[in-house]
Amino acid sequence: MESILYSRISENRDGRFLLSTTILEEDGIKRVQKKAVNKEAENHLNKIYDNYLMLNKQYASSDVSICKCVKHSDSLEFDYCAGYSLEHLIDEQLKKGDVKTGLQIIEEFFEMMRESSCKTDRAEVDTKIFQSVKQFKLDECYLHLNIDAIFSNVFVVEDQYLMIDYEWVMDSPVPLKYFYYRCILWFLNDNKNRVEQLKLDLFHYFGFTKKELVMYGNMENDFQCYVRGSKVPLWQINANLNHWKLPFEDYIRYENRLKEKCQLKVYYDYGNGYSEKNSMIIVDKIFNEKASVKLPIPEKCVSIRIDVAKYPCLLAIDHIIKVTDRYELKEIKVSEIATNGNVLNNDILVFHTDEPHMYIELLPCDNEIVMDISLNELSVNHAQKLSFVWENLEDMKRQLKECGDLKEIQKQYIDELNNLCKEKDEYAKKLEKLCVEKDSYANSLIELCSQKDDDYRKIEVTHLNIAENAECLRKELQSNAIQIHNLESELQKIKHSFWFRLLMKIKKLVGRG
């Protein structure tokens, strides 16, 4: 049996675009049904189906798929998508504090839309819808652009972008940057917490100039007027009725406070000091409330002075961030800001003067300063008492710190004494070792001396033996010399004998002499 899970009529639209949207479920399968509420809206319903056919062809070879649409005699039926939208995926990253990945998701989607859409040199925007473009020159226009493919209407399914809504596909050229503008605008408007989570200006990050913001803001207003016709949305009626709805006493108090010039004013220093000529009112009325403030930084500005208010006050600073020309975020610590107030607890300033102000030094790359502040008025007496109490508390902290420093010095001395005792023990061990080595060397010397004496005695005995041997040899040589002399004498006698001469003559005769 078929059941209705959800149904709504877009009643804040002109009759030409009045549709009903119903989510149906049958046998566990969900589908979305759209119908024309009146005869006048049937053309718009048929146009949605034509958009489906046209976009299917346009994105056939891209990473974009179009939610399936089936046409019936009186309605259109779409597949129900249960995946995660780009909006959800970006929010998941912002909740984790990963702004970089969130921005990367947006950049990749924008790049895909730029590559997959049909660029044209024509610039004949439909002035029936966008009446204000007559006064602007448009750049980089695209045909058949689905300007309602904002982050909440695009899902990521199996690594593809799935467009679930293609009700507003422009037949005439539309600037691609206007589509980017709509994506960012509705993303920020749907959840105010996203501005705080991002901690940067998305329009500034994606390169929108002031002129473009004015132009695309006017185009969006034209588009909303075209869709609504003569109808006024309920939220606008409420805003108009309740804007100045205040109790009489509060109204009187509010008016009196406005007369006191409750303004946040910035003075710019270009190297020649501060002057009224180089100043700007950033927030016209700021009194006992929170405010998100963006301070533009002109070129060649070296520092700024921020006049917070014109009365003694307590200023709580959630954060102050510098945005560089490369869109880098640099947080400024409150304790590092020069001011005529007293810093409490690292993020609160107390001013007991009618001219509270603070100074911030700048670098050439600084492009903008973003800060979230809460301002509360104080009487001079209360501001002075609060500062006095805080200064006494700071004195106590300093005294405690000094005690802590003395304890730290004492600990250092104790550590040094312990180190000296350790060194003394090490030297004692080394001396003991040297004494042992000395005794060892002494014993070795005694042994060497004993060996020397033995060797000396052995040398003396050897010397005596050599002397005795030499004497024996001398006597033996003398005996041999006498024997040789005697032999030579005997030989001479033989040579001079008769028989020897006779023998020699016989040898000559026989040829042997």
RAUR-V723814 format. One record per residue. D_CENTER is the distance of its C-alpha to the mean C-alpha in whole Angstrom. Layout:
BEGIN
d_center=D_CENTER
d_center=D_CENTER
END
This chain:
BEGIN
d_center=55
d_center=52
d_center=50
d_center=48
d_center=45
d_center=43
d_center=45
d_center=44
d_center=46
d_center=44
d_center=46
d_center=44
d_center=45
d_center=48
d_center=51
d_center=50
d_center=47
d_center=48
d_center=47
d_center=47
d_center=44
d_center=45
d_center=43
d_center=46
d_center=47
d_center=49
d_center=50
d_center=46
d_center=45
d_center=43
d_center=44
d_center=43
d_center=46
d_center=46
d_center=49
d_center=51
d_center=52
d_center=55
d_center=56
d_center=54
d_center=51
d_center=52
d_center=51
d_center=48
d_center=48
d_center=49
d_center=47
d_center=44
d_center=46
d_center=46
d_center=43
d_center=42
d_center=44
d_center=43
d_center=39
d_center=40
d_center=42
d_center=39
d_center=36
d_center=38
d_center=36
d_center=33
d_center=30
d_center=32
d_center=34
d_center=37
d_center=38
d_center=41
d_center=44
d_center=48
d_center=50
d_center=53
d_center=56
d_center=54
d_center=51
d_center=48
d_center=46
d_center=42
d_center=41
d_center=39
d_center=35
d_center=34
d_center=30
d_center=27
d_center=26
d_center=23
d_center=23
d_center=23
d_center=20
d_center=18
d_center=19
d_center=18
d_center=14
d_center=14
d_center=16
d_center=14
d_center=11
d_center=9
d_center=10
d_center=8
d_center=11
d_center=14
d_center=13
d_center=14
d_center=17
d_center=18
d_center=18
d_center=20
d_center=23
d_center=23
d_center=23
d_center=26
d_center=28
d_center=28
d_center=29
d_center=32
d_center=33
d_center=36
d_center=36
d_center=39
d_center=40
d_center=42
d_center=41
d_center=44
d_center=42
d_center=44
d_center=45
d_center=47
d_center=43
d_center=41
d_center=44
d_center=41
d_center=40
d_center=43
d_center=42
d_center=39
d_center=38
d_center=36
d_center=34
d_center=33
d_center=35
d_center=36
d_center=39
d_center=39
d_center=35
d_center=35
d_center=33
d_center=33
d_center=31
d_center=28
d_center=25
d_center=28
d_center=30
d_center=29
d_center=28
d_center=27
d_center=30
d_center=30
d_center=27
d_center=29
d_center=28
d_center=31
d_center=33
d_center=35
d_center=36
d_center=37
d_center=40
d_center=39
d_center=39
d_center=40
d_center=43
d_center=42
d_center=40
d_center=36
d_center=33
d_center=30
d_center=28
d_center=30
d_center=29
d_center=26
d_center=26
d_center=28
d_center=26
d_center=23
d_center=26
d_center=27
d_center=24
d_center=23
d_center=27
d_center=27
d_center=25
d_center=24
d_center=21
d_center=19
d_center=19
d_center=18
d_center=15
d_center=14
d_center=13
d_center=14
d_center=17
d_center=18
d_center=21
d_center=19
d_center=16
d_center=19
d_center=21
d_center=24
d_center=26
d_center=28
d_center=31
d_center=30
d_center=29
d_center=32
d_center=34
d_center=32
d_center=32
d_center=36
d_center=36
d_center=35
d_center=37
d_center=40
d_center=39
d_center=39
d_center=42
d_center=44
d_center=43
d_center=44
d_center=47
d_center=49
d_center=47
d_center=45
d_center=42
d_center=43
d_center=39
d_center=41
d_center=44
d_center=42
d_center=40
d_center=43
d_center=45
d_center=43
d_center=41
d_center=44
d_center=45
d_center=45
d_center=48
d_center=50
d_center=49
d_center=46
d_center=46
d_center=48
d_center=46
d_center=43
d_center=45
d_center=46
d_center=42
d_center=42
d_center=44
d_center=42
d_center=40
d_center=37
d_center=34
d_center=31
d_center=31
d_center=29
d_center=31
d_center=29
d_center=30
d_center=30
d_center=32
d_center=35
d_center=34
d_center=34
d_center=37
d_center=38
d_center=38
d_center=34
d_center=33
d_center=32
d_center=32
d_center=29
d_center=31
d_center=34
d_center=35
d_center=33
d_center=35
d_center=34
d_center=31
d_center=28
d_center=26
d_center=23
d_center=23
d_center=22
d_center=23
d_center=23
d_center=23
d_center=26
d_center=26
d_center=27
d_center=26
d_center=25
d_center=25
d_center=26
d_center=28
d_center=28
d_center=31
d_center=30
d_center=34
d_center=38
d_center=38
d_center=37
d_center=34
d_center=32
d_center=28
d_center=25
d_center=22
d_center=20
d_center=17
d_center=16
d_center=14
d_center=14
d_center=13
d_center=14
d_center=16
d_center=13
d_center=12
d_center=9
d_center=9
d_center=10
d_center=11
d_center=15
d_center=17
d_center=20
d_center=22
d_center=21
d_center=23
d_center=26
d_center=29
d_center=32
d_center=31
d_center=31
d_center=27
d_center=28
d_center=26
d_center=22
d_center=22
d_center=26
d_center=28
d_center=32
d_center=34
d_center=38
d_center=38
d_center=39
d_center=37
d_center=33
d_center=31
d_center=27
d_center=26
d_center=22
d_center=22
d_center=21
d_center=19
d_center=21
d_center=17
d_center=17
d_center=18
d_center=18
d_center=18
d_center=18
d_center=19
d_center=21
d_center=24
d_center=27
d_center=30
d_center=33
d_center=37
d_center=38
d_center=42
d_center=42
d_center=43
d_center=41
d_center=38
d_center=40
d_center=41
d_center=37
d_center=36
d_center=39
d_center=38
d_center=34
d_center=36
d_center=38
d_center=35
d_center=33
d_center=36
d_center=37
d_center=33
d_center=34
d_center=37
d_center=36
d_center=33
d_center=36
d_center=38
d_center=35
d_center=35
d_center=38
d_center=38
d_center=35
d_center=38
d_center=41
d_center=39
d_center=38
d_center=42
d_center=43
d_center=40
d_center=42
d_center=45
d_center=44
d_center=43
d_center=47
d_center=49
d_center=47
d_center=48
d_center=51
d_center=52
d_center=50
d_center=53
d_center=56
d_center=55
d_center=55
d_center=58
d_center=60
d_center=59
d_center=60
d_center=64
d_center=64
d_center=64
d_center=66
d_center=69
d_center=68
d_center=69
d_center=72
d_center=73
d_center=72
d_center=74
d_center=77
d_center=77
d_center=77
d_center=80
d_center=82
d_center=82
d_center=83
d_center=86
d_center=87
d_center=86
d_center=88
d_center=91
d_center=91
d_center=91
d_center=94
d_center=96
d_center=95
d_center=96
d_center=99
d_center=100
d_center=99
d_center=101
d_center=104
d_center=103
d_center=104
d_center=107
d_center=108
d_center=107
d_center=109
d_center=112
d_center=112
d_center=111
d_center=114
d_center=116
d_center=115
d_center=116
d_center=119
d_center=120
d_center=119
d_center=121
d_center=124
d_center=123
d_center=123
d_center=126
d_center=128
d_center=126
d_center=128
d_center=131
d_center=131
d_center=130
d_center=133
d_center=136
d_center=138
d_center=137
d_center=133
d_center=135
d_center=137
d_center=134
d_center=132
d_center=135
d_center=135
d_center=132
d_center=132
d_center=135
d_center=133
d_center=130
d_center=128
d_center=128
END
